[in-house]
Amino acid sequence: MSRCFKRLVELSGLPPIRLHDTRHLSATLALLGKADIKVVQERLGHSSRQITSDTYTSVLPQLLTAEAESTSAVVPRPRKARPAREAPQSRAQERGPEADDDGPDEGICRAA
């Protein structure tokens, strides 16, 4: 089977690849395509997820990045506060020195 595969690769003009390499390629592409690692483990016949994970995630930094981003996406974050509208400069000047910005009436215009 390997000799036949080698001949087909030569005839195709593709770079040299061993038949066994297609096994790794298949697993790698499946994991990049977000296939469940348990499914890949069973297809490859590995005895545990750990073997599959150790073999393939170490060569695929994209998987680690994607995992970190998906985990980060579910972490609750405080809502961003909307920026307060600033009063126009002329309005602040209109209020004059008698305006008390430290009290509960801050930002309320006084009646003339």
Phi and psi in degrees as GROMACS dihedral restraints (atoms count N, CA, C in turn):
[ dihedral_restraints ]
;  ai    aj    ak    al  type     phi  dphi    fc
    3     4     5     6     1   -63.1    20    10
    4     5     6     7     1   -39.4    20    10
    6     7     8     9     1   -65.0    20    10
    7     8     9    10     1   -42.1    20    10
    9    10    11    12     1   -62.1    20    10
   10    11    12    13     1   -44.9    20    10
   12    13    14    15     1   -61.5    20    10
   13    14    15    16     1   -43.9    20    10
   15    16    17    18     1   -59.7    20    10
   16    17    18    19     1   -42.5    20    10
   18    19    20    21     1   -64.2    20    10
   19    20    21    22     1   -42.1    20    10
   21    22    23    24     1   -63.0    20    10
   22    23    24    25     1   -39.3    20    10
   24    25    26    27     1   -64.0    20    10
   25    26    27    28     1   -44.1    20    10
   27    28    29    30     1   -59.8    20    10
   28    29    30    31     1   -44.5    20    10
   30    31    32    33     1   -67.2    20    10
   31    32    33    34     1   -28.9    20    10
   33    34    35    36     1   -76.0    20    10
   34    35    36    37     1   -19.9    20    10
   36    37    38    39     1    82.2    20    10
   37    38    39    40     1     5.6    20    10
   39    40    41    42     1   -75.8    20    10
   40    41    42    43     1   160.3    20    10
   42    43    44    45     1   -60.5    20    10
   43    44    45    46     1   151.3    20    10
   45    46    47    48     1   -59.9    20    10
   46    47    48    49     1   136.0    20    10
   48    49    50    51     1  -148.6    20    10
   49    50    51    52     1   139.9    20    10
   51    52    53    54     1   -84.0    20    10
   52    53    54    55     1   155.7    20    10
   54    55    56    57     1   -57.5    20    10
   55    56    57    58     1   -40.8    20    10
   57    58    59    60     1   -62.6    20    10
   58    59    60    61     1   -30.8    20    10
   60    61    62    63     1   -63.1    20    10
   61    62    63    64     1   -28.9    20    10
   63    64    65    66     1   -66.1    20    10
   64    65    66    67     1   -28.2    20    10
   66    67    68    69     1   -63.2    20    10
   67    68    69    70     1   -47.3    20    10
   69    70    71    72     1   -66.2    20    10
   70    71    72    73     1   -40.6    20    10
   72    73    74    75     1   -60.9    20    10
   73    74    75    76     1   -44.6    20    10
   75    76    77    78     1   -60.3    20    10
   76    77    78    79     1   -46.7    20    10
   78    79    80    81     1   -64.7    20    10
   79    80    81    82     1   -43.2    20    10
   81    82    83    84     1   -61.9    20    10
   82    83    84    85     1   -46.9    20    10
   84    85    86    87     1   -65.3    20    10
   85    86    87    88     1   -38.1    20    10
   87    88    89    90     1   -62.2    20    10
   88    89    90    91     1   -44.5    20    10
   90    91    92    93     1   -68.2    20    10
   91    92    93    94     1   -38.8    20    10
   93    94    95    96     1   -64.4    20    10
   94    95    96    97     1   -30.8    20    10
   96    97    98    99     1   -81.9    20    10
   97    98    99   100     1    10.6    20    10
   99   100   101   102     1    71.9    20    10
  100   101   102   103     1    26.6    20    10
  102   103   104   105     1   -66.7    20    10
  103   104   105   106     1   147.6    20    10
  105   106   107   108     1   -65.3    20    10
  106   107   108   109     1   134.3    20    10
  108   109   110   111     1   -62.8    20    10
  109   110   111   112     1   -28.6    20    10
  111   112   113   114     1   -65.2    20    10
  112   113   114   115     1   -39.8    20    10
  114   115   116   117     1   -64.6    20    10
  115   116   117   118     1   -45.1    20    10
  117   118   119   120     1   -63.8    20    10
  118   119   120   121     1   -42.5    20    10
  120   121   122   123     1   -57.2    20    10
  121   122   123   124     1   -46.4    20    10
  123   124   125   126     1   -68.1    20    10
  124   125   126   127     1   -39.5    20    10
  126   127   128   129     1   -63.7    20    10
  127   128   129   130     1   -37.0    20    10
  129   130   131   132     1   -80.3    20    10
  130   131   132   133     1   -16.8    20    10
  132   133   134   135     1    81.4    20    10
  133   134   135   136     1    19.7    20    10
  135   136   137   138     1   -71.3    20    10
  136   137   138   139     1   148.4    20    10
  138   139   140   141     1   -76.4    20    10
  139   140   141   142     1   -18.8    20    10
  141   142   143   144     1  -149.9    20    10
  142   143   144   145     1   160.3    20    10
  144   145   146   147     1   -61.7    20    10
  145   146   147   148     1   -35.6    20    10
  147   148   149   150     1   -58.8    20    10
  148   149   150   151     1   -41.4    20    10
  150   151   152   153     1   -61.9    20    10
  151   152   153   154     1   -46.4    20    10
  153   154   155   156     1   -62.9    20    10
  154   155   156   157     1   -45.6    20    10
  156   157   158   159     1   -61.9    20    10
  157   158   159   160     1   -47.7    20    10
  159   160   161   162     1   -62.1    20    10
  160   161   162   163     1   -37.5    20    10
  162   163   164   165     1   -74.0    20    10
  163   164   165   166     1   -41.2    20    10
  165   166   167   168     1  -103.8    20    10
  166   167   168   169     1   -36.2    20    10
  168   169   170   171     1   -71.2    20    10
  169   170   171   172     1   -24.4    20    10
  171   172   173   174     1   -69.4    20    10
  172   173   174   175     1   -24.9    20    10
  174   175   176   177     1   -97.5    20    10
  175   176   177   178     1    -0.1    20    10
  177   178   179   180     1  -124.2    20    10
  178   179   180   181     1    80.3    20    10
  180   181   182   183     1   -59.6    20    10
  181   182   183   184     1   -24.3    20    10
  183   184   185   186     1   -61.2    20    10
  184   185   186   187     1   -35.4    20    10
  186   187   188   189     1   -65.2    20    10
  187   188   189   190     1   -41.9    20    10
  189   190   191   192     1   -66.7    20    10
  190   191   192   193     1   -40.1    20    10
  192   193   194   195     1   -65.2    20    10
  193   194   195   196     1   -45.4    20    10
  195   196   197   198     1   -62.2    20    10
  196   197   198   199     1   -40.9    20    10
  198   199   200   201     1   -63.9    20    10
  199   200   201   202     1   -44.3    20    10
  201   202   203   204     1   -63.6    20    10
  202   203   204   205     1   -41.0    20    10
  204   205   206   207     1   -67.6    20    10
  205   206   207   208     1   -40.5    20    10
  207   208   209   210     1   -68.3    20    10
  208   209   210   211     1   -35.8    20    10
  210   211   212   213     1   -66.8    20    10
  211   212   213   214     1   -44.0    20    10
  213   214   215   216     1   -62.8    20    10
  214   215   216   217     1   -32.6    20    10
  216   217   218   219     1   -65.8    20    10
  217   218   219   220     1   -24.0    20    10
  219   220   221   222     1   -95.5    20    10
  220   221   222   223     1    -1.4    20    10
  222   223   224   225     1   -75.7    20    10
  223   224   225   226     1   123.9    20    10
  225   226   227   228     1   -63.4    20    10
  226   227   228   229     1   140.1    20    10
  228   229   230   231     1  -131.0    20    10
  229   230   231   232     1   149.1    20    10
  231   232   233   234     1   -66.9    20    10
  232   233   234   235     1   147.2    20    10
  234   235   236   237     1   -67.8    20    10
  235   236   237   238     1   145.2    20    10
  237   238   239   240     1   -73.1    20    10
  238   239   240   241     1   132.2    20    10
  240   241   242   243     1   -73.3    20    10
  241   242   243   244     1   140.0    20    10
  243   244   245   246     1   -73.1    20    10
  244   245   246   247     1   138.9    20    10
  246   247   248   249     1   -65.2    20    10
  247   248   249   250     1   136.0    20    10
  249   250   251   252     1   -70.2    20    10
  250   251   252   253     1   141.2    20    10
  252   253   254   255     1   -74.3    20    10
  253   254   255   256     1   133.5    20    10
  255   256   257   258     1   -89.9    20    10
  256   257   258   259     1   141.3    20    10
  258   259   260   261     1   -69.7    20    10
  259   260   261   262     1   142.7    20    10
  261   262   263   264     1   -57.7    20    10
  262   263   264   265     1   149.2    20    10
  264   265   266   267     1   -57.3    20    10
  265   266   267   268     1   -39.5    20    10
  267   268   269   270     1   -65.5    20    10
  268   269   270   271     1   -34.0    20    10
  270   271   272   273     1   -67.1    20    10
  271   272   273   274     1   -40.3    20    10
  273   274   275   276     1   -62.9    20    10
  274   275   276   277     1   -37.6    20    10
  276   277   278   279     1   -71.3    20    10
  277   278   279   280     1   -32.9    20    10
  279   280   281   282     1   -63.3    20    10
  280   281   282   283     1   -33.0    20    10
  282   283   284   285     1   -66.0    20    10
  283   284   285   286     1   -28.2    20    10
  285   286   287   288     1    73.3    20    10
  286   287   288   289     1  -179.6    20    10
  288   289   290   291     1   -70.2    20    10
  289   290   291   292     1   -19.6    20    10
  291   292   293   294     1   -77.1    20    10
  292   293   294   295     1    -9.4    20    10
  294   295   296   297     1   -69.2    20    10
  295   296   297   298     1   132.8    20    10
  297   298   299   300     1  -105.8    20    10
  298   299   300   301     1   100.8    20    10
  300   301   302   303     1   -82.2    20    10
  301   302   303   304     1    -3.2    20    10
  303   304   305   306     1   -94.9    20    10
  304   305   306   307     1   -10.5    20    10
  306   307   308   309     1   -97.2    20    10
  307   308   309   310     1  -176.3    20    10
  309   310   311   312     1   -69.1    20    10
  310   311   312   313     1   -14.8    20    10
  312   313   314   315     1   -90.8    20    10
  313   314   315   316     1    12.8    20    10
  315   316   317   318     1   -53.2    20    10
  316   317   318   319     1   130.6    20    10
  318   319   320   321     1    84.0    20    10
  319   320   321   322     1    -1.6    20    10
  321   322   323   324     1   -97.7    20    10
  322   323   324   325     1   131.0    20    10
  324   325   326   327     1   -78.4    20    10
  325   326   327   328     1   135.9    20    10
  327   328   329   330     1   -84.4    20    10
  328   329   330   331     1   146.8    20    10
  330   331   332   333     1   -69.2    20    10
  331   332   333   334     1   145.1    20    10
